[in-house]
Amino acid sequence: MHGTPHIVSDVMTRTVVALSRQATFKDIVKTMQHWKVSAMPVLEGDNRVIGVVSEADLLPKEEFRDGDPDRYTQLRRPADLVKAGAVTAEELMTAPALTVPAYASLGQAARIMALHKVKRLPVVDDDGDLQGIVSRSDLLKVFLRDDEDIAEEVGRDVVALLFPAPLEPISVKVHNGVVKLTGRIADTTLVPITTRLVRAVEGVVDVDCALMGPHRRPDLDPDLTDNGTNAPPSGVGGGA
């Protein structure tokens, strides 16, 4: 639906290369090279994700190939030493798998990736079954949105709702994803929330909110009355 925020299932890759528990070390390397991927989910049963094998899980075998680790390494990196001796996906995988639901927002997926420092996530349904995979580049697709499309949504879903009767027409211009708003409104306390709502529109890179309040009425000369006639100075005037 137009204007509806995208979710992970909208941008994910649905064709996924996956591994069984029994996949061998060499087969894993071959598969990664063939499909040009750096990580693959490990599946059990019909399609349930139980772990992920990444290049980082494979590297300890090369790192410790030439000799025994020192005592410091043995104490600080026991998990890597175990993986150095692993020969199957079940032994190599990081488990439980870090996944994201298909209905999650793109922002939620981005936060999970940033928090755990991963480049991609298996996408699962409510039963934990694999539905696809989402990468950092998939999450950035919203920034390919046309400026005209962004301007239309901002005008319709933000400006028209917050300012149905502006003091002056509000202009919405978008260039390379940067939204600029100009015009006059009655209540300038709405400017911060306007900026937040516009920034939340998919594809928006930045917001320049230059909305202004009503024109100020010029101060009257204290020596003039409202109708512009001279007023006598205080304490001075005619009279008997």
C-alpha positions as CSV (number, residue, x, y, z in Angstrom):
1,M,0.0,0.0,0.0
2,H,1.2,3.5,-0.9
3,G,2.5,5.3,2.2
4,T,2.7,2.1,4.3
5,P,6.2,1.7,5.9
6,H,8.1,-1.3,4.5
7,I,8.8,-4.3,6.7
8,V,11.6,-6.8,6.4
9,S,9.7,-9.2,4.1
10,D,9.4,-6.4,1.6
11,V,13.1,-6.0,1.0
12,M,14.6,-9.4,2.0
13,T,16.2,-11.9,-0.5
14,R,13.9,-14.9,-0.7
15,T,16.3,-17.3,-2.3
16,V,18.7,-18.4,0.5
17,V,21.7,-20.7,0.4
18,A,21.6,-22.8,3.6
19,L,23.5,-25.6,5.3
20,S,22.6,-28.8,7.0
21,R,24.1,-29.8,10.4
22,Q,26.3,-32.3,8.6
23,A,27.8,-29.9,6.0
24,T,31.6,-30.3,6.0
25,F,34.1,-27.5,6.5
26,K,35.4,-27.8,2.9
27,D,31.9,-27.9,1.5
28,I,31.0,-24.7,3.5
29,V,34.0,-22.9,2.0
30,K,33.2,-24.0,-1.5
31,T,29.5,-22.9,-1.1
32,M,30.5,-19.5,0.2
33,Q,32.9,-19.0,-2.7
34,H,30.4,-20.2,-5.3
35,W,27.5,-18.0,-4.1
36,K,29.7,-15.1,-3.0
37,V,28.2,-15.0,0.5
38,S,30.0,-14.5,3.8
39,A,27.4,-16.3,6.1
40,M,24.8,-19.0,5.8
41,P,22.0,-20.2,8.1
42,V,22.1,-23.8,9.4
43,L,18.8,-25.6,9.2
44,E,17.2,-28.5,11.0
45,G,14.1,-30.5,10.0
46,D,11.9,-28.9,7.4
47,N,13.3,-25.4,7.5
48,R,14.0,-24.3,11.1
49,V,17.0,-22.0,11.6
50,I,19.2,-23.3,14.4
51,G,22.4,-21.4,13.8
52,V,24.6,-19.4,11.4
53,V,28.0,-20.1,10.0
54,S,30.0,-17.1,8.9
55,E,33.5,-16.5,7.6
56,A,34.5,-15.4,11.2
57,D,33.6,-19.0,12.4
58,L,35.9,-20.5,9.8
59,L,39.0,-18.3,10.2
60,P,40.2,-19.8,13.5
61,K,41.2,-23.0,11.6
62,E,43.6,-21.0,9.5
63,E,44.7,-18.7,12.4
64,F,45.8,-21.7,14.6
65,R,46.9,-24.0,11.9
66,D,50.7,-23.5,12.3
67,G,51.0,-24.2,16.0
68,D,49.5,-24.5,19.5
69,P,48.2,-21.3,21.1
70,D,49.8,-19.8,24.1
71,R,48.4,-19.9,27.6
72,Y,46.9,-16.4,27.2
73,T,45.0,-17.3,24.1
74,Q,43.8,-20.6,25.6
75,L,42.2,-18.6,28.5
76,R,40.8,-15.7,26.5
77,R,39.5,-17.4,23.4
78,P,38.3,-20.9,24.2
79,A,35.4,-20.7,21.7
80,D,37.7,-19.9,18.8
81,L,40.0,-22.8,19.7
82,V,37.0,-25.1,19.6
83,K,36.1,-23.8,16.2
84,A,39.7,-24.3,15.0
85,G,39.1,-28.0,15.5
86,A,35.6,-28.1,14.1
87,V,34.8,-30.0,10.9
88,T,31.0,-29.7,10.4
89,A,28.5,-26.9,10.3
90,E,27.0,-28.0,13.6
91,E,30.4,-27.6,15.3
92,L,31.2,-24.3,13.6
93,M,27.9,-22.5,13.8
94,T,27.0,-19.7,16.2
95,A,23.9,-20.7,18.1
96,P,21.2,-19.9,18.9
97,A,20.9,-18.1,15.6
98,L,20.4,-14.3,15.6
99,T,17.3,-13.8,13.4
100,V,14.7,-11.2,12.6
101,P,10.9,-11.7,12.1
102,A,9.6,-11.2,8.6
103,Y,7.1,-8.5,10.0
104,A,9.8,-6.5,11.7
105,S,10.3,-2.9,10.6
106,L,13.5,-1.9,8.7
107,G,14.5,0.2,11.7
108,Q,14.3,-2.8,14.0
109,A,16.4,-4.9,11.7
110,A,19.0,-2.1,11.5
111,R,19.2,-1.9,15.2
112,I,19.8,-5.6,15.6
113,M,22.5,-5.5,13.0
114,A,24.2,-2.5,14.6
115,L,24.0,-3.9,18.2
116,H,25.4,-7.3,17.2
117,K,27.8,-6.0,14.5
118,V,26.5,-8.4,11.8
119,K,26.0,-7.7,8.1
120,R,22.9,-9.9,7.5
121,L,20.2,-11.7,9.3
122,P,18.1,-14.8,8.5
123,V,14.4,-13.9,8.3
124,V,12.0,-16.2,10.1
125,D,8.3,-16.7,10.6
126,D,6.6,-17.2,14.0
127,D,7.7,-20.9,14.0
128,G,11.4,-20.1,13.4
129,D,11.2,-21.3,9.8
130,L,13.5,-19.6,7.3
131,Q,11.7,-17.1,5.0
132,G,14.7,-15.3,3.5
133,I,17.7,-13.2,4.4
134,V,18.1,-9.5,4.8
135,S,21.4,-7.6,4.5
136,R,22.5,-4.1,5.2
137,S,22.2,-3.1,1.6
138,D,18.6,-4.4,1.6
139,L,17.8,-2.0,4.4
140,L,19.2,1.0,2.4
141,K,16.9,0.4,-0.6
142,V,14.4,2.9,0.8
143,F,16.8,5.7,0.1
144,L,16.4,5.0,-3.6
145,R,12.9,6.4,-3.4
146,D,12.1,9.3,-5.9
147,D,12.1,12.8,-4.5
148,E,8.7,13.4,-6.0
149,D,7.3,10.4,-4.2
150,I,8.7,11.6,-0.9
151,A,7.3,15.1,-1.4
152,E,3.9,13.8,-2.1
153,E,3.8,11.7,1.0
154,V,5.1,14.5,3.2
155,G,2.5,16.9,1.8
156,R,-0.3,14.4,2.2
157,D,0.5,12.6,5.5
158,V,2.3,15.3,7.5
159,V,1.6,18.8,6.3
160,A,-2.0,18.4,5.4
161,L,-2.8,16.8,8.7
162,L,-0.9,19.1,11.0
163,F,-1.7,22.3,9.1
164,P,-5.1,22.1,7.4
165,A,-5.4,25.9,7.4
166,P,-1.9,27.5,7.2
167,L,-1.4,31.3,7.3
168,E,0.5,31.0,4.0
169,P,0.7,28.0,1.7
170,I,3.3,25.5,2.8
171,S,5.9,24.5,0.3
172,V,7.4,21.0,0.3
173,K,10.5,20.6,-1.8
174,V,12.8,17.5,-1.9
175,H,16.3,17.3,-3.4
176,N,18.4,14.1,-3.1
177,G,16.2,13.0,-0.2
178,V,16.5,16.3,1.8
179,V,13.1,17.8,2.6
180,K,12.7,21.6,2.9
181,L,9.5,23.0,4.3
182,T,8.7,26.8,4.0
183,G,5.6,28.8,4.8
184,R,3.8,30.4,7.8
185,I,1.8,28.6,10.4
186,A,-0.3,29.7,13.4
187,D,1.4,27.5,16.0
188,T,5.2,27.2,15.8
189,T,5.2,24.7,18.7
190,L,4.3,22.1,16.0
191,V,7.6,22.6,14.2
192,P,9.6,20.0,16.3
193,I,6.9,17.3,15.8
194,T,6.7,18.2,12.1
195,T,10.4,17.6,11.8
196,R,10.3,14.3,13.5
197,L,7.3,13.1,11.4
198,V,9.0,14.1,8.2
199,R,12.2,12.5,9.2
200,A,10.3,9.2,9.8
201,V,9.1,9.1,6.2
202,E,10.9,6.4,4.3
203,G,13.7,7.7,2.0
204,V,14.1,11.0,3.8
205,V,17.8,11.8,4.3
206,D,17.5,15.0,6.2
207,V,14.9,17.8,7.0
208,D,15.2,21.6,6.8
209,C,12.1,22.9,8.5
210,A,11.9,26.6,7.8
211,L,8.3,27.1,8.8
212,M,7.6,30.5,10.5
213,G,4.9,31.9,12.7
214,P,2.5,34.8,12.0
215,H,3.9,38.2,10.8
216,R,4.6,40.4,13.8
217,R,2.5,43.5,14.1
218,P,4.8,46.6,14.1
219,D,5.0,48.3,17.5
220,L,3.1,51.6,17.6
221,D,5.0,54.8,18.3
222,P,4.3,55.5,22.0
223,D,3.5,59.1,21.0
224,L,0.7,58.0,18.6
225,T,-2.7,56.6,19.3
226,D,-4.0,53.6,17.5
227,N,-5.6,55.9,14.9
228,G,-2.4,57.7,14.2
229,T,-3.3,61.0,15.8
230,N,-1.0,62.8,18.2
231,A,-1.8,62.2,21.8
232,P,-0.9,64.8,24.4
233,P,2.0,64.1,26.6
234,S,1.2,62.8,30.0
235,G,0.3,65.6,32.3
236,V,0.0,68.2,29.6
237,G,-3.2,69.4,28.0
238,G,-5.9,72.0,28.0
239,G,-8.2,72.7,30.8
240,A,-9.2,75.5,33.1
